[in-house]
């Protein structure tokens, strides 16, 4: 057995600092283990007490008659390391340290945590500052939390790993009330040793677990997380993650637009999307989505049948589904005919959707018939059954009617309980029908099922680094001409342009570039030129001289410094403006593609992909990014417009990503805004650029 398996399925447990008073925090672990029937050896350790709960009490770890698999350390932060060292020296597999007062409290606590890990040696440690773990499959409670004082745990197929201890009790209590079964719950907290990925890997191989739920504060080891998630996905176990901190100002002060458009939470979105992790948008989703997934049914489309005996509730569910992109089509002719054949009077409305079987809550046979027909219908991918007030008195009738039909199809079947009736929710869920008390939860559950069927977007092919000589590129902020020259080295097409200093040079550049041109101030200090009057478009040979003089005056007035260089560019028209940028944080380096131009931060229509461990993105990933945009139709030929050269855009994204990968940590910021994507066959042209290189 591995150390983690011995931790989760221990044969013997030492409780260091156990109390003989079960009402005290330190008295709970022995009480919990005994109450839930732990069959292994329990060794309470307390030198002041002879026995606890009928068990012999020991003075210290050295006095134990056998080596414990796990030591549950109930001592305070100042003394915890002593118990950990004793456990390690005795050969225990793991220690669970519940005490707080370590890295979460500052430098002094960080020193205590370092001392703790030195004491542990090769022994594995869960915590510190953890609530512990609960193995519901085997009825093993390794915790002292009062939130776990339950007589019965609803065992099931959902495993939860949380970086917050209190969340375990919150999820467990909600699951118990709703009849949702869980398998393992682990609080990793400070993650001084064992962390999120260790337990994802364990649950990936755990026969009792079908779905993995994660409560995440921060991913401390992104490469390890990536490997663990892919391992779970290969084992056929979907992962649902609730990441807190969505409101934090991840868009730190940055020179580029990308800095404002990316941010920490967007990076998590990108990581989860690429790995196929289903992101829970609300805390309720963290249980709602796994509850649907644990039923083991696959959703292959967005067409949903709603079977109801209360019209208002059916409309609420239909509206919620519609907002999320699901459809509720009327039955096809054959399905409608079969439904009408069930009708025994004028109370049922069986040829539209929602399919209203008023009073059918009292007629289980009619419900069974309607459910069978809808599950067999080619018009629907899923079924929502609404439990109205008639289900409150006899919830088993409705639950049994649905359960009896489940073997006939593998389509998802969920229930919406319209009245406030927790017992109905529990009965339905325990019968294998995930049940919800809000229409939004039904929608989240179906959306989760749909996303679970999508493959991860991890790049499997390698887009190799280009060996481009960049040794002569200076550090610091490059001016626009220097930035675009760098892009061009990596194969990104750029607009034709000239650097000028005088009116005469500007006029000659306008002649050389075809007459209609753009004039820009050129400076390494001015990133957003339009904000200071440093951009003028649609100029001619006749107008560029006067505009250059006026621009110099305006920029000087706004910045206090008179510019001495300008850029004259060819005028591009007829293309779609795209922004292309990079963002780096603790999760890795991502490439951003979005709708560009001066309103990029206003539209915020962007998508991101994290770079693979080596090299840049491949063409497949780049094309997928373009299709992810809400404004993709503009690139694809919206309302008769010519389709844009998406292949050229994808090639530019790949070239940009290779540049970012080669420069690595030397690159602080890089952005092209805009890239003009021209009609099919005409390519792309980078019209503006920004690069900041570290010294």
Secondary structure, DSSP 4 states (H G I P E B T S, - for coil): --HHHHHHS-SEEEEET--S-TTSHHHHHHHHHHHTT--SEEEEE-TT-SEETTEEEESSGGG-SS--SEEEE-S-TTTHHHHHHHHHHHT-SEEEE----SGGG-HHHHHHHHHHHHHHTTSEEEESS---EEETTTTEEE---GGG--S---EEEEEEEESSSHHHHHHHHHHHHHT--EEEEEE-TT-SSS-HHHHHHHHHT-TT-SEEEEEES--S-HHHHHHHHHHHHHTT-EEEEEE--TTS--S-S-SSHHHHH--HHHHHHHHHHHHTPEEPSSTTHHHHHHHHHTTT-----SBEEEEESSHHHHHHHHHHHHHTT-B-PPPPHHHHHHHHHH--SSSEE-SSSSEEETTGGG-HHHHHHHHHHHHH-TT-SEEEEEE-THHHHTHHHHHHHHHHHHTT--SEEEEEE-SS-HHHHHHHHHTT--EESSHHHHHHHHHHHHHHTSPP----S-BPPP----TTPPSEEPPHHHHHHHHHHTT--B--EEEE-SHHHHHHHHHHTTS-EEEEE--SS-S-GGGGT-EEEEE-HHHHHHHHHHHHHHHHHHHSS----EEEEEPP-SSEEEEEEEEEETTEEEEEEEE-STTHHHH--EEEEEPPSSSB--HHHHHHHHHHSTTHHHHHTGGGPPPB-HHHHHHHHHHHHHHHHHHGGGEEEEEEEEEEEPBTTS-EEE--EEEEE--
